[in-house]
Amino acid sequence: MHGGSNGRGSTARGVVREVGSGFPRRVLAGLIAAVALLTGLVTGPSAMAADLPYGPYTCAAGFVWREAVPADLVCVTPQIRSQITTENTLGPSRREPNGGVYGPDTCKPGFVWRETRPSDRVCVPPASRDQARADNANAPWRLADPGATPRGGVSVSTTFHQLGGYLYATGSGLGPNGVVRFYAVGINTTGPYSLGSLNVSASGTLPGWQYVADIRCRGGQTQPATIVVLDQSSGLVTTAGTTDAFRHCG
């Protein structure tokens, strides 16, 4: 498990190593950042990411990267990661050898696509798909610092009122027909603070500026809050900017 009260201690290195697949974790994290930059996912580096031993997607204590597919840095328990490795090995034997109604990836009876992200068509028992969805939904809470993740394809803006402000969002590059959830960090809460969710269009966008939440100010809040975004179809966590609504009291 990760050591230290902030979940970033030297023991964290051991947690990631203990389920190593032979591919250097630091190299993988670097590749993720490079690919995100080239595809426009990242609009600027996080200053906090440099403090984390494995970059912005360093897991909290007791969790490791899932790595179900390339670039999958969703944090899960070591047991689930071992299960994923076994599923990847058994996946081909669970497909119909001659294909079927869903093409060459059609699963044999009793199996479904795992769908850790839309492109993940490894055939698994239905309970494994349910597990993948649950792990995606919990992704922000399992990071050492979700506010240190890179900027993604979503942006936010705030319209202030006397008691705080209304948060709006727009974006692209998201899982088509999926759901994105919004959280605030840096407001003295235990874990990310849930704000709301939006449905993604078939083209993977949040068209226009859409209402997310009515944020009320908090006494004693002196810094802007960072807005964290979860693309639930893939478990990808990114940031979308900041808001001053939590400290806008009148």
C-alpha positions in Angstrom: 0.0 0.0 0.0 1.0 3.6 -0.5 2.8 5.1 2.5 2.3 8.4 4.2 -0.8 10.4 5.1 -1.0 11.9 1.7 -0.8 8.6 -0.2 2.4 9.5 -2.1 5.1 7.8 0.0 7.8 5.5 -1.1 5.7 2.4 -0.5 3.6 3.5 -3.5 6.4 2.4 -5.8 6.2 -1.1 -4.4 2.5 -1.3 -5.0 2.8 -0.5 -8.6 5.8 -2.9 -9.0 4.2 -5.8 -7.3 1.8 -6.5 -10.3 4.3 -5.4 -13.0 3.7 -6.7 -16.5 7.3 -6.2 -17.5 6.6 -2.8 -19.1 8.2 0.1 -17.1 5.5 2.1 -15.4 7.3 5.4 -15.8 7.7 4.7 -19.6 4.0 3.9 -19.9 3.0 7.1 -18.0 5.2 9.1 -20.3 3.7 7.5 -23.4 0.2 8.3 -22.2 1.1 12.0 -21.7 2.8 12.2 -25.1 -0.2 10.6 -26.9 -2.6 12.8 -25.1 -0.6 15.9 -26.1 -0.5 14.9 -29.7 -4.2 14.2 -29.9 -5.2 17.4 -28.3 -6.3 15.9 -24.9 -3.7 17.8 -23.0 -3.7 21.6 -23.1 -1.1 22.2 -20.4 0.8 20.3 -17.8 -0.2 20.2 -14.1 2.2 21.7 -11.7 1.2 19.2 -9.1 1.9 16.1 -11.3 5.7 16.6 -10.8 5.2 15.8 -7.1 3.7 12.3 -7.8 6.0 9.3 -8.1 4.3 7.9 -11.2 3.0 11.1 -12.8 -0.6 12.5 -12.7 -2.2 9.0 -12.7 -0.4 7.8 -9.6 -2.8 5.6 -7.7 -3.9 6.1 -4.1 -2.9 3.6 -1.4 -3.9 0.0 -2.2 -4.6 0.5 -5.9 -2.7 -0.2 -9.1 -3.2 0.5 -12.8 -5.7 -1.8 -14.5 -4.0 -1.9 -17.9 -6.9 -3.9 -19.5 -6.0 -2.3 -22.8 -3.1 0.0 -23.9 -3.2 3.4 -22.1 -5.7 2.1 -19.4 -4.5 3.8 -16.1 -7.7 3.3 -14.2 -6.8 2.4 -10.6 -8.1 -1.0 -9.3 -7.2 -3.5 -6.6 -4.3 -5.8 -7.3 -6.8 -8.7 -7.4 -8.8 -7.1 -10.2 -5.6 -6.4 -12.1 -4.7 -10.1 -11.9 -8.2 -11.0 -13.0 -7.9 -8.6 -16.0 -4.6 -10.3 -17.0 -6.3 -13.7 -16.9 -9.2 -12.4 -18.9 -6.9 -11.0 -21.6 -5.3 -14.5 -21.9 -8.6 -16.3 -22.1 -10.4 -13.8 -24.3 -9.7 -15.4 -27.7 -11.0 -18.8 -26.5 -14.3 -17.1 -25.5 -15.0 -15.8 -29.0 -17.1 -17.6 -31.6 -14.4 -19.1 -33.9 -16.4 -18.2 -37.0 -17.7 -14.9 -35.8 -21.4 -14.1 -35.4 -24.1 -11.4 -35.3 -21.6 -8.9 -33.8 -18.8 -9.6 -36.2 -15.5 -11.4 -35.6 -15.5 -10.4 -31.9 -18.9 -12.1 -31.2 -18.7 -13.9 -27.8 -19.7 -17.4 -27.1 -22.9 -17.9 -25.1 -22.4 -16.8 -21.4 -19.9 -14.1 -22.2 -20.1 -10.4 -23.0 -17.7 -7.7 -24.0 -15.8 -6.3 -21.0 -16.0 -2.7 -22.2 -13.5 -1.1 -19.9 -13.8 1.4 -22.7 -15.8 1.2 -26.0 -12.9 -0.5 -27.9 -12.5 -3.2 -25.3 -14.1 -6.3 -26.8 -12.5 -9.0 -24.6 -15.1 -11.6 -23.9 -15.7 -12.1 -20.1 -18.5 -13.2 -17.8 -21.2 -10.6 -17.2 -20.0 -10.0 -13.7 -16.6 -8.8 -15.0 -18.3 -6.2 -17.2 -20.2 -5.0 -14.2 -16.9 -4.8 -12.3 -15.3 -2.8 -15.1 -18.1 -0.3 -15.0 -17.9 0.1 -11.3 -14.1 0.6 -11.5 -14.6 3.3 -14.1 -17.2 5.1 -11.9 -14.8 5.1 -9.0 -11.8 6.3 -10.9 -11.5 9.8 -9.4 -11.4 8.5 -5.8 -8.6 6.0 -6.5 -6.1 8.5 -7.7 -3.5 10.0 -5.3 -4.5 13.5 -6.6 -7.2 13.8 -9.2 -6.6 17.5 -9.4 -3.2 16.8 -10.8 -4.5 15.1 -13.9 -3.9 16.8 -17.3 -6.4 19.1 -19.0 -8.7 17.2 -21.2 -11.2 18.0 -23.9 -13.7 19.6 -21.6 -13.7 23.3 -20.5 -15.8 25.0 -17.8 -17.0 28.5 -17.2 -18.8 30.2 -14.3 -21.6 32.7 -14.1 -21.6 34.2 -10.6 -24.5 35.0 -8.4 -24.7 36.4 -4.8 -24.3 32.9 -3.2 -21.7 31.4 -5.6 -22.1 30.6 -9.3 -23.5 28.5 -12.0 -21.0 26.1 -13.6 -21.3 25.3 -17.3 -19.3 22.9 -19.5 -18.5 22.2 -23.2 -16.1 19.7 -24.8 -15.2 17.1 -27.3 -13.1 13.9 -27.6 -15.4 12.0 -25.2 -16.9 8.5 -25.3 -19.9 8.7 -27.7 -23.3 8.4 -26.1 -21.6 8.1 -22.7 -21.8 10.1 -19.4 -19.3 12.6 -18.0 -19.3 13.4 -14.3 -18.0 16.6 -12.7 -16.3 17.0 -9.4 -14.5 19.7 -7.4 -11.3 19.3 -5.5 -9.3 21.7 -3.4 -12.3 22.7 -1.2 -11.4 20.8 2.0 -13.6 17.8 1.4 -12.7 14.1 1.8 -12.2 13.1 -1.8 -13.7 14.7 -4.9 -17.0 16.6 -4.4 -19.7 15.6 -6.8 -21.3 18.4 -8.8 -23.3 16.8 -11.6 -23.2 14.9 -14.9 -23.9 15.4 -18.6 -24.8 13.1 -21.4 -22.4 13.0 -24.3 -23.6 13.2 -27.9 -23.2 10.4 -30.5 -20.2 12.4 -31.9 -18.4 12.4 -28.5 -19.1 16.1 -27.7 -20.8 18.3 -25.2 -22.2 20.8 -27.7 -22.6 24.4 -26.6 -22.3 25.5 -23.0 -24.4 23.1 -20.8 -25.4 23.7 -17.2 -23.7 21.4 -14.7 -24.3 22.7 -11.2 -25.4 25.6 -8.9 -22.3 26.0 -6.7 -22.8 27.7 -3.3 -19.9 29.6 -1.7 -18.1 28.2 1.3 -16.8 30.4 4.2 -13.0 30.3 4.5 -12.4 29.1 0.9 -9.5 31.2 -0.3 -8.4 29.4 -3.5 -10.1 28.5 -6.7 -11.5 24.9 -6.9 -10.2 22.6 -9.6 -12.9 20.9 -11.7 -12.3 17.2 -12.3 -14.0 15.4 -15.2 -14.7 11.6 -15.4 -15.5 10.1 -18.8 -17.3 7.2 -17.4 -17.2 5.1 -20.7 -13.4 4.8 -20.3 -12.7 5.8 -16.7 -10.4 8.5 -17.9 -10.0 11.4 -15.4 -8.9 14.8 -16.6 -9.3 18.4 -15.4 -11.4 21.1 -17.0 -10.1 24.3 -15.4 -11.0 26.1 -12.2 -13.9 28.0 -10.7 -14.1 30.8 -8.1 -17.8 30.0 -7.3 -16.9 28.3 -4.0 -15.3 31.5 -2.7 -17.7 34.0 -4.3 -19.8 35.0 -1.2 -21.8 38.1 -2.2 
